[in-house]
Every structure is written in structure tokens, then in C-alpha cells.
Amino acid sequence: MALTEADRSKPARFRAGTALLGPAFVAAIAYVDPGNVAANVSAGAQFGYLLVWVIVAANLMAALVQYLSAKLGLVTGLSLPEAMRERMPRGGRLAYWAQAELVAVATDLAEVVGGAIALNLLFRLPLLAGGLITGVVSMALLLVQDRRGQRPFERVVTGLLAIIAIGFLASVFVEPPDAAGLFGGLVPGFDGSESVLIAAAMLGATVMPHAVYLHSGLARDRHGHPEGSRLKRMLRITRVDVGLAMLLAGAVNLSMLLLAAVNLQGLSGVDSIAGAHAAVATTLGGAVALLFALGLLASGLASTSVGAYAGAMIMQGLLRKRIPILLRRLITLAPAIVVLAIGVDPSRALVVSQVVLSFGIPFALIPLVRLTSDRRLLGDAVNHRVTTALAWLVAAVIVVLNVALLYLTFAG
């Protein structure tokens, strides 16, 4: 049977569509950073399958948030920080930038410490040396973006995301989880205040402020400011991009929890990443432990580069100030190096960084929902009333759980 012209064009249209994917995979790196490893492994080791539902819920929330961010960039041609700048007085912009910079420092702290721990596990390097190497490699990755553009940077980051996925998904295939326990964990529930604390930490480690700011700019810079039918097509492709990226990130996060639930529950000394790695080596063997450490290393390298990229976009958007991205890298890297140099417990540093991050979440989510619900700004692409209601619900749940995280952290 002869192929029609439409049939012949389907593979070409498919290739053209897949070539437009990518911005969401860069943003998704924030959802599989070392903070996620610490929170998810702790959840599985202490409570088994109990908090599986938190990962599923957090991932669904993240998908909605990231799509709204990308839509804002495509429809308005503005990043979220730029859209906020146009609606804020100078004093408000400065205050917003200050809290965003604090969040950027906390983000970098978690990611550099994670990379340092990974290098220590792989090569027995001192944590300070590992932190410095992580910083240097992340600068090299930023040079790719600065000199070669967004597409090569997307490819490098997506490749690191693949390494992260392999590193953590391997354990699920080596030692599959119990199906009944897994499905039972989909039923929402807690077991005391400690489970609430860990659930809040898991959510805080998943929905990251800098990824919300960044995705709007990534989508705009990649696809421009389309209109008419091209805008509708770009929004459809963006939904696919976000769906696939969040599916992969969710699978990786779930594998972290399942790894601990199946192999580490009830064991002592697994409340740190290093302890979890040692237990993995004992229970699953050296090969799986090696993949675990490689996944952690890729997570630290990719996420710290993406975080620095986001910080530059936030400063440019809110203040219209641009400093060389490598200089920004040095500034945000310095606190993490100081923490490692003075010998702060790395696991404790990861926990504190998540607490600081929780402060920044409302400042990113609330403006995003308000802006994407404004018909004067988005026109026909404005959120549907159901989407707006869901977005406000997501924002409220995330804010409440992060307030719980702060309270339980300091009350404890």
C-alpha cells in the first residue's frame, strides 16, 4: 500500500517534536539532587514503604508547577523573575533577590556536599578536596552553557540525568520491592511526628525554588515567544517534555526510597548517605554500591551547575544586573567550601540546607500561580479555573508542609 504524504511526514514530525524536548530535563535535575537522596533514603530506612505516596504526590505537584513556569515563559516572553520585576517596587525587588540568593547558597551547599561525599565514597578523597573538585567540574559545565549555548548544555545535563537514573534504579532490579508493600505505601498516612518531618523534608527536597524560576527562562530561551498555532504546539510539546522529565525524576526518587525500604530498614548507621552506601555494599554487593556512588556524583555535579545557572537568571531578571557566570559560581561555592573546611557533619549540612530552602518555596510558587492566572498577562493561555484551583491547593500544601518542617526541626 502506497504511503500518503501525511504518513511520510509523521516520522519527520516526530523527530522535529522530540528535538524540541529538553528544558524540563534540565529543570528536573533539581528533583534528583543530593538533598533528595538524603531525604528519600532516610524515609525508606526508617519507615519502609509508608511514605511512597509522598513521592508520588510530590511528583504530581512538581509537574504542575514546572508546566506553569514553562507556560509563563512561552506565553509572555518573560522569565518568572522578569515578570515579577515589572510588578514590584525597587525595595521589593531587592528583598526578593536577597532571599533568592540565600536559597541559591543553600542549594549549592547541598549539591557540593553531595558531590564531595560521592568522591569520598568512590576515591576516599577528603571532603574538602571533593568539594573543590565538584566546584571546578561544575564551572566547566557552566562554560559549556556560556560559550556553546543552551542546547549543548541540555545534552550534557540530560546525560548526567541518565547516569543518575542508572545509578539509583539498578538496586530495584537487583532486589525488587514487595508489590503488596509498594501498593500499600500509596495510601496516605503517617506514623508519628518523625514521619511528618521526613515527609516535609522529602517535599522540600523535591519542589525546589530555583527550578521554578529557571524553567520559565529555559523554555523562553529555547523556543522564543511563539504566537497563534505555534504557541499551542509549543505548549503541547512542553506538556510532554514536563511529563517525561517528571516521570523519570519520580522513578529515580522512588527507587531511592525502595532501595532503603528493601535493604536498609531496621539497620543501624544508615541515617547518613555514607552509612547507606556501606549498607548497600554489604546487602547488594560492590557493583550496586558503585552505581549508587556514581549516581550521587552525577547528581551533585549536574545540580550545582543548574543551580548556578538559575541564580544568574534570577539576578538578571529581578535586578537587571549581569555578572560573569563563573564569578557567580565562585561566590555561591564559597560557603559550601567553608562548611567542608571547618568540618561540619555533611549529613547535618544537607538537612540544614533543606530547611533554608523551605523558606524560599512560597516566594516562587505564589507569584507563579498569580501570574499564570492573570488573563491580562496570558490572554487565552490563562489557567483554566480548575488548574488555578489545583495550583493554589498545591502551593498551600507545600507551604504548610514546609512550615511543619521548620517547626519540627527547631522544636526537636
N, C-alpha and C positions, 0 to 999 in steps of 0.2 A: 504494500500500500504506500503510495507516494505521500511524503510529508508535506504539510502545508507550510506556508511562510511563517505562520504563528507558531507551529510546532518547532520549526528550525530555530526560532528565536528564543524559545524557552530556556535552553542551556545558557545562551548568552545573557538573557535577563537574570538568570540565577547567579551566574558569575559576577555580573555587574552589581547585583544586590549584596552578595557576600563581600565584595570588595569594599562596600560602604560600612561594614561592621568594624568595630574596633574601639571607639571611645568608651563604651561601657566596660570593656575588658580592662582598660587602664584604671577606671574608677573602681572596678571590682577588686583590685589589689588591696584596697583599704579594708576589704571584708575578710581577708585571709592573712592579716599581719600577725606579728608575734603576740600581740595582745589577745587575739582570738585563740591562738594556740594555748596560752596560759589559762584563759577562762574556760575553754571547752574541755581541755584535759582535766582540769580541776572538777568540772561538773560531772564528767563520766567516772572519774576515780572515786568521788565521794558519794554520788547518788545514782550511779548506774545509768539506766535508760530514762530516769524520771523526767529529765529536762530536754528530751528530744523535741518536744513541742515548742520549746523556746526558740530553738534554731529554725524550725520551720516558720514560726510566726515572724521572727526577726528578718528572715529572708524575704518573706512576702512584703513586709513593711519596707524593707530596703529597696525592693524592686519598684514599688510605687513612688518612693521618694526620688530614686535616681531617674525614673522616667520623667517626672515633673521637672526636675532640674534640667535634663536634656531638652525637654519641650520648651522651657523658658528661653534657653539659648537659641534654639532654632527659630522660634516664632518672633522674638524681639530683636535678635542680633546682638543681645547683651548677655554677658555673664551675670550670674546672681550678684556678685559684688558690685558690678557696674549699675545694675538695675536698682540696687539699694542706694548707691551713691547719689543717684538722681533724685531721691526722695528723702534725703537726710541732710540736716544742717552740718556744718563743719565739725562742731563738737561731737555730734553723734557719730560721724564717720570715724573720727579719731578714736573714740571709745570702742566702737565696733572693731576697728583694726587692732587695737591693743588686746582685746580678748581673743581675737583670731590668731594673733601672733603667739599668745600664751598657749593656745591649743596646738599650734604648729610645733612649738618647742616640746610639748608633752608627747605629741605624735612621734616626733623624731627620737625622743628618748626611748620610747617603747621599741621602735624599729631598729635603732642602732644597738640597743642592748640585746635584742633578739638575734641580730647578726653576730654580735660578739659571742653570745652563748653558743651559737651554731659552730663558729670557728673553733671555740674551745672544745666542743664535743668531737669535732672532726680531726683537729690537728693539735689539741692540747695547748693552743695559744693562750696566753694571758688575756683576760677580758679587755684590758686597755688596748692591747695590740689588736685584738679582734675588732674593737670599736673603731679604731683608726683605719683599719683595712676596709671595714664596711663603709666608712665615710668616703674614702678615696674611690672605691668602686662606684659608689652612688654618684660621685662627681663625674666619673667617666660616662655613666648612663645619662646624666643631665647634659653632658656635652653633645651626645647623640641628638637629643631633642633641640638643643640650642643651635647647633650647626647644620644638622641634616633635616630637621623638621619633625612634624608630628608623626607622620606615617612610619618612618624607621623606628622612632621611639615606641610607638604602639606595638610594632613587631617584636622588639626586644622584651618589652614588658609582658606581652602575651606569651612569649616563650618561657619567661620566668614563671608565669602563672601555670603553664603546663608542668613545669618541674615541681612546683608546689603541689599540684593535684596528684602527680605520680607519687611524690614523697609521702603524702598522707593517706591516699586511697589504697596504697599497697597493703596496709595492715588489714583492711576489710576483706580482701581476697584471701589473704593468708589465714586469717582466723575470722570467719564470717560471724556476724552477730546473731543472737537468738531472735527469730522472727516474731515470736509472741511478745518478747520483751520490747523489741523495737516498736511494734504497733501499739503496745500498751503505753509507751512513752509519748505517743501522740495525743493522749488525753491530758489536758492541762491540769496541773496540780503541783503542790509544794510539800516539803517535809521540814517544817521549821524555818526559823529566820535565816539560817545559813544558806538554805536553798534559794530563798528570795534574794539574798546578797549575790550569790553566784549567777542567778538568772539575770539580775540587773547588770552585772559585770559582762555577761555574755552579750546582752543587748547593747550595752555601751561600747563594747569592742566591735560590734557589727555595724551599727549605724554611725558612721564617722563624719564629723562636721566638714572636714576638708574635702571629702569625696562629694558632698552635696554642693559645695561651692564650685568644685573643679569641673564636674560633669557638664554644667551649663556652658562653660568656656570651651571644653573639649569638643562638644557637639557643634557649637558655633564655628570654631576654628576649622573643623574638619569639613563641614557641609555648607558653611556660609549662612546666608539669611534667605532661604528659599521662600517662594510665594506660590499661591494658587495650587495647582495639581502637584507641583514638585514638592511643596511643603507637606501635603497629605502623604505623598510617597515616603518622604524622609521620616515623618512621624511613624509610619507603619514599620519602616526598617529599624527605627530607633526602638520600637517596642520589641522587635525580635532581638536586637542587639542586647538590650537590657535583660530580656528573658533568658537568653542563653548564658550571659555572663553571670547573672544571679543564680541560675541553676547550677553552674559549675562551682561558684563560690559556696553555695549552700551544701553541695555534695562534699566539698572539702571540709567545711566546718562540721558537718555531721560525721564525717569519717574520724575527725579528731576526737569527738565525744565517744564514738563507738569503740575506737581504739582503747580508750581508757576504761570504758564500761566493761568491755570483754576481758581485758588483760590486766588492768591495774586496780580494779575495785577491791578495797579491803587491804591493799598493800600499804606498808609504811614507807615514808620518804618519797612519795610521788606528788607532793604538793608543789614541786618546782619542775621546770622544764628539764633540767639536768637529771633530777631524780626519775622523771617519767621516761627519759631516754634510756637510763640504765635499766629500768624495769622492762622496757620494750626489748632491749638486747637480751635480757635473761629469759623472757617468756616467748619471744617470737624469733630471736636469733639476730646475729650481727647484720645481715643484709637488710632486714626491715629497719633496724635501728639506724643504719647508714642512710637509707632513704628518708627516714624521719628527720635526720640532721640536715640533709641536703635540702629538703623541703623548707625547713626552718630558715636556712641560709638564704635561699631564693626569696623567701618571704621578707626577710629583713632588707635585702638589697633592693628589691623592687619597690617595697612600700616606702622606704625612706626617700627614694628618688621621686616617687609620685607625690609624697608629702611636700617635698621642697618645691616641686613644680606648682602645686596648689598654693603654697604660701606666696610665691611670686605673683600668681594670678590674683590672689586676694588683695595684695598690696597695690598692684596696678589698678584693680577695679575700684577699690574704696578711696585711694589717695591720689591716683594718677601719678604715682611715683614708681619709677623702674630702676632697680639696681641690678648689676650683673648677677645672674642666677647662681654662679659659683660663689660669689661673695655671700649671697643669702645662705647658701649651703653651709659655709663656714660658720656663720652666725648661729644658725639653728643647731648645728652639730656640736658647738662648744659645750652647752650644758650637759649633753649626754656623755661627752668625753670626761668632763669634770666628775660626774657621778661615778663613772667607772674608775677614774683615777683615785678617788678617795675611798674606794672600797665599799660602796653601798651595796647591800644584797640585791642582786639583779632581779630576783623574783619580786621582792618588795618594790623595786623601782617600777616594774611593769604594772603592779597593782595601783601605785600612786598615779602613774601616768593615765590609767583608765579613769580614775576619779577626776583628774583635771579635765580630761576630755569630756566628761559628762556635763561640765559647766557650759561647754560650747555648743551642745546639741540644740537647745531651744533657739539660740541666736541664728542658726542656719535654717531650721525647719519652719519656724513661724513665718519669717518673711517669704520663704519659698511658697508656702500654701497661700498666703495672702496675695502674692503677685500673680500666681497662676490662676487665681480665682477672680482676677480683675478683668472684666470684659473690655474696659477701655485700653488696656495694655495688650491683651492677647486676642481680642476680636473673636472671630468664630472658633478659634482654637482654645477658648477659655475652658476651664474644667467643667465637666458635667456636674450637676448638683450632687449626684451620688459620689463622684470622685472627690469633690470638695469635702463632703461629709466624712468619707473614709480617710482622707488626708488629715483632717483635723483630729479624727479619732487616733490615727497613728501618732501624730505629734503629741497628743495628750498622753497616750500610753507610754511613749518613750520618755517624755519629760517626767512623768510620775515615777517610773521605774528608776530613772537616774537620780531623782530626789531620794528615793529609797536607798539607792546605792550609797549616796553621800551620808545619809543618816546612819545606816547600819555600819558603814566603815568607821565613822567617827564615834558612834555610840559604843561600838565594840572595843 
